[in-house]
Amino acid sequence: MEQSPPISDEKAALQLKDISWWFLGIILIFVWAIYTFLTKENYQEAFNFIKVGIQITVKTALIAYAFALMLGLLAGLGRISKNIFFNNLARLYVELIRGIPMLVLIFFIALVGVPMLVEGINAFGVWLVSIGIVAGEALSGFGNKAFTMNGRAIFALAITYGAFLAEIFRAGIQSIGRGQMEAGRSLGMSYGQTMQHIILPQAVRNVLPALGNDFVAMVKDTALVSVLAVRDITQVSRLYAGSTFRFREAYVTVSVMYLTITVVLSLLVQVMERRLRKND
């Protein structure tokens, strides 16, 4: 009976190199976390207390990202626009947001920007009433309480991430050859029609992995909204740690929660990237 030839040292080294050691480390962390949560009552109590914030975290990320996509697309189109006004307005927006720390932006938008917006709505309502439009009374009585802290947090994240997504959309659109636009125009399509039906579908497909990675980043950055007392998992874990002084249980639990969410989302992004490559 013939024996298969031994694997060479070089081939064995390559096989070891191909193993996703980082993923193995993640799995070991998950195994340890599951064992700990199943066997230790303190961790079970922390998990049951903190898990109520998962809904707020996911809801905040999904809604904020949906608005950020729309805002980012508009700003991205403005960045490539030949109209001087829209081009400079979009660039001003992107540079302002990118030049200020996210935590500062969240404070500014939620505690300064929203009240200024309310004042503007009130002034507009007063003006409508002055010219005899009754509907202005509702706007003139609009108060800050109409915007909850969760709503302000979503607003802040959407504006912040809109600037980053604008650059992704800009790069995606510019990655499409100019011949595509020329071909569309030669068929009698307007600039807007060509952009809508030819350029944007290809550009969005090219930047889907980057958009997915930014969504993963936003899920992690939702932790920042805890500074506004939004009851996401970070805020709830802080409340638990402050009331019980079990800091280890609280922050191990919330770390594992974020790690689980981001790893699952990252794997989905990788699957999407592979499918896109196969289709190419």
C-alpha positions as CSV (number, residue, x, y, z in Angstrom):
1,M,0.0,0.0,0.0
2,E,1.5,3.3,-1.1
3,Q,1.8,6.1,1.4
4,S,1.2,9.6,0.4
5,P,4.3,11.7,0.3
6,P,5.0,13.8,3.4
7,I,4.0,17.5,3.3
8,S,7.0,19.7,2.9
9,D,7.9,22.2,5.6
10,E,7.3,25.0,3.2
11,K,3.8,23.8,2.3
12,A,3.0,23.2,6.0
13,A,4.1,26.7,6.7
14,L,1.8,28.1,4.0
15,Q,-1.2,26.1,5.4
16,L,-0.6,27.6,8.9
17,K,-0.3,31.0,7.4
18,D,-3.6,30.6,5.6
19,I,-5.5,29.9,8.9
20,S,-7.5,32.9,10.1
21,W,-5.8,33.1,13.5
22,W,-7.6,36.3,14.3
23,F,-11.0,34.6,13.8
24,L,-9.9,31.7,15.9
25,G,-9.2,34.3,18.7
26,I,-12.7,35.8,18.3
27,I,-14.2,32.3,18.6
28,L,-12.3,31.6,21.8
29,I,-13.5,34.9,23.2
30,F,-17.1,33.9,22.4
31,V,-16.7,30.5,23.9
32,W,-15.3,32.0,27.1
33,A,-18.1,34.6,27.1
34,I,-20.9,32.0,26.7
35,Y,-19.4,29.8,29.4
36,T,-19.1,32.8,31.7
37,F,-22.6,33.9,31.2
38,L,-24.0,30.4,31.7
39,T,-22.1,29.7,34.8
40,K,-21.8,32.9,36.7
41,E,-24.9,34.6,38.1
42,N,-23.4,38.1,38.2
43,Y,-22.8,38.1,34.5
44,Q,-26.3,36.7,33.8
45,E,-27.8,39.5,35.9
46,A,-25.7,42.1,34.0
47,F,-26.7,40.7,30.6
48,N,-30.4,40.6,31.5
49,F,-30.2,44.2,32.7
50,I,-28.1,45.6,29.7
51,K,-29.9,43.7,26.9
52,V,-32.9,46.1,27.0
53,G,-30.6,48.7,25.3
54,I,-30.0,46.5,22.2
55,Q,-33.3,47.7,20.6
56,I,-32.3,51.4,21.0
57,T,-28.8,50.7,19.7
58,V,-30.0,48.9,16.6
59,K,-32.9,51.3,16.0
60,T,-30.6,54.4,16.3
61,A,-28.0,52.9,13.9
62,L,-30.5,51.9,11.2
63,I,-32.5,55.1,11.2
64,A,-29.4,57.3,11.4
65,Y,-27.7,55.4,8.6
66,A,-30.8,55.6,6.3
67,F,-30.8,59.4,6.6
68,A,-27.0,59.5,6.3
69,L,-27.2,57.6,3.0
70,M,-29.6,60.2,1.6
71,L,-27.6,63.1,2.9
72,G,-24.4,61.5,1.7
73,L,-25.7,60.9,-1.8
74,L,-26.9,64.5,-2.1
75,A,-23.6,65.8,-0.8
76,G,-21.6,63.4,-3.1
77,L,-23.5,64.7,-6.1
78,G,-22.8,68.2,-5.0
79,R,-19.1,67.4,-4.7
80,I,-19.0,66.5,-8.4
81,S,-21.4,69.1,-9.6
82,K,-20.2,71.8,-12.0
83,N,-22.5,74.3,-10.3
84,I,-20.2,76.5,-8.2
85,F,-22.7,77.1,-5.4
86,F,-23.7,73.4,-4.9
87,N,-20.1,72.2,-5.2
88,N,-18.8,74.7,-2.6
89,L,-21.7,74.1,-0.3
90,A,-21.1,70.3,-0.4
91,R,-17.4,70.8,0.2
92,L,-18.0,73.2,3.1
93,Y,-20.3,70.6,4.7
94,V,-17.8,67.8,4.3
95,E,-14.8,69.8,5.5
96,L,-16.7,71.1,8.5
97,I,-17.8,67.7,9.7
98,R,-14.5,66.0,9.0
99,G,-12.6,68.8,10.9
100,I,-14.6,68.5,14.2
101,P,-14.4,65.5,16.6
102,M,-17.6,63.3,16.5
103,L,-18.3,63.7,20.2
104,V,-18.2,67.5,19.9
105,L,-20.5,67.3,16.9
106,I,-23.0,65.2,18.8
107,F,-23.0,67.8,21.6
108,F,-23.2,70.7,19.2
109,I,-26.0,69.3,16.9
110,A,-28.1,68.0,19.8
111,L,-27.7,70.9,22.2
112,V,-27.1,73.9,20.0
113,G,-28.2,73.0,16.4
114,V,-31.6,71.6,17.3
115,P,-32.6,74.5,19.6
116,M,-31.5,76.9,16.8
117,L,-33.6,74.9,14.3
118,V,-36.6,75.2,16.7
119,E,-36.1,79.0,16.9
120,G,-36.1,79.1,13.1
121,I,-39.3,77.1,13.0
122,N,-40.9,79.4,15.6
123,A,-39.9,82.5,13.7
124,F,-41.3,81.0,10.4
125,G,-44.6,80.3,12.2
126,V,-44.8,83.8,13.6
127,W,-44.3,85.1,10.1
128,L,-47.0,82.9,8.7
129,V,-49.4,84.1,11.3
130,S,-48.5,87.7,10.5
131,I,-49.6,87.2,6.9
132,G,-52.8,85.5,7.9
133,I,-52.0,81.8,7.6
134,V,-53.5,80.0,10.5
135,A,-51.2,76.9,10.1
136,G,-48.4,79.1,11.4
137,E,-49.8,78.9,15.0
138,A,-48.7,75.3,15.3
139,L,-45.2,76.1,14.1
140,S,-44.9,79.2,16.3
141,G,-45.6,77.1,19.4
142,F,-43.1,74.4,18.4
143,G,-40.9,73.6,21.4
144,N,-37.6,71.9,22.1
145,K,-39.4,69.1,23.9
146,A,-40.8,67.9,20.5
147,F,-37.3,66.6,19.8
148,T,-36.4,63.7,22.1
149,M,-32.8,63.1,23.0
150,N,-33.0,59.9,20.9
151,G,-34.2,61.8,18.0
152,R,-31.4,64.4,18.4
153,A,-28.8,61.6,18.6
154,I,-30.1,60.1,15.3
155,F,-30.0,63.6,13.7
156,A,-26.5,64.1,14.9
157,L,-25.2,60.7,13.7
158,A,-26.9,61.2,10.3
159,I,-25.4,64.6,9.7
160,T,-22.0,63.3,10.8
161,Y,-21.9,60.2,8.8
162,G,-23.5,61.9,5.8
163,A,-20.2,63.7,5.3
164,F,-18.1,60.5,5.3
165,L,-20.6,58.8,2.9
166,A,-20.5,61.8,0.6
167,E,-16.8,61.1,-0.1
168,I,-17.6,57.4,-0.7
169,F,-20.3,58.3,-3.2
170,R,-18.1,60.9,-4.9
171,A,-15.3,58.3,-5.3
172,G,-17.8,55.7,-6.6
173,I,-19.3,58.1,-9.2
174,Q,-15.8,59.3,-10.3
175,S,-14.7,55.6,-10.7
176,I,-17.2,55.3,-13.6
177,G,-15.6,56.1,-16.9
178,R,-16.7,59.4,-18.6
179,G,-17.7,57.4,-21.7
180,Q,-20.7,56.1,-19.7
181,M,-22.0,59.7,-19.4
182,E,-21.3,60.5,-23.0
183,A,-23.0,57.3,-24.1
184,G,-26.1,58.2,-22.1
185,R,-26.2,61.7,-23.5
186,S,-25.8,60.5,-27.0
187,L,-28.9,58.4,-26.6
188,G,-30.9,61.5,-25.8
189,M,-30.9,61.2,-22.1
190,S,-30.5,64.3,-19.9
191,Y,-27.7,64.6,-17.3
192,G,-30.1,63.6,-14.5
193,Q,-31.5,60.6,-16.4
194,T,-28.0,59.4,-17.3
195,M,-26.9,59.8,-13.7
196,Q,-30.0,58.0,-12.3
197,H,-30.2,55.1,-14.7
198,I,-26.6,54.5,-15.8
199,I,-24.0,56.1,-13.5
200,L,-25.5,55.7,-10.0
201,P,-26.4,52.0,-10.2
202,Q,-22.8,51.2,-11.2
203,A,-21.3,53.5,-8.6
204,V,-23.4,52.2,-5.8
205,R,-22.5,48.6,-6.7
206,N,-18.8,49.6,-6.6
207,V,-19.0,51.2,-3.1
208,L,-21.4,48.7,-1.4
209,P,-18.5,47.2,0.6
210,A,-17.4,50.6,1.8
211,L,-21.0,51.5,2.7
212,G,-21.2,48.2,4.7
213,N,-18.0,49.0,6.6
214,D,-19.3,52.4,7.4
215,F,-22.5,51.0,8.8
216,V,-20.4,48.7,11.1
217,A,-18.5,51.8,12.2
218,M,-21.7,53.6,12.9
219,V,-23.0,50.8,15.1
220,K,-19.9,51.2,17.2
221,D,-20.2,54.9,17.2
222,T,-23.8,54.8,18.6
223,A,-22.0,54.3,21.9
224,L,-21.3,58.0,21.8
225,V,-25.0,58.9,22.1
226,S,-24.9,57.7,25.7
227,V,-23.6,61.2,26.5
228,L,-27.1,62.4,25.7
229,A,-28.6,59.9,28.2
230,V,-30.0,57.8,25.4
231,R,-30.6,54.4,26.9
232,D,-28.5,52.3,24.4
233,I,-26.5,49.4,25.7
234,T,-23.6,51.7,26.7
235,Q,-25.8,54.0,28.8
236,V,-27.6,51.0,30.3
237,S,-24.3,49.4,31.2
238,R,-23.1,52.6,32.8
239,L,-26.3,52.7,34.9
240,Y,-25.8,49.1,35.9
241,A,-22.2,49.6,36.9
242,G,-23.0,52.8,38.8
243,S,-25.8,51.2,40.8
244,T,-24.1,47.9,41.6
245,F,-20.4,48.8,41.3
246,R,-19.9,45.6,39.3
247,F,-17.8,47.3,36.6
248,R,-16.1,44.2,35.4
249,E,-19.4,42.4,34.7
250,A,-21.0,45.5,33.1
251,Y,-18.2,46.4,30.7
252,V,-17.3,42.8,29.8
253,T,-20.9,42.2,28.9
254,V,-21.3,45.4,26.8
255,S,-18.0,44.7,25.1
256,V,-19.1,41.2,24.1
257,M,-22.4,42.6,22.8
258,Y,-20.7,45.1,20.6
259,L,-18.2,42.5,19.4
260,T,-20.9,40.1,18.5
261,I,-22.9,42.7,16.5
262,T,-19.9,44.0,14.6
263,V,-18.4,40.6,13.9
264,V,-21.7,39.4,12.4
265,L,-22.0,42.5,10.3
266,S,-18.4,42.4,9.2
267,L,-18.9,38.8,8.0
268,L,-22.0,39.8,6.1
269,V,-20.0,42.6,4.4
270,Q,-17.3,40.0,3.4
271,V,-19.9,37.7,2.0
272,M,-21.3,40.6,0.0
273,E,-17.8,41.5,-1.3
274,R,-17.2,37.9,-2.5
275,R,-20.5,37.8,-4.3
276,L,-19.7,41.0,-6.1
277,R,-16.3,39.7,-7.1
278,K,-17.9,36.5,-8.5
279,N,-20.5,38.5,-10.5
280,D,-17.6,40.6,-12.0
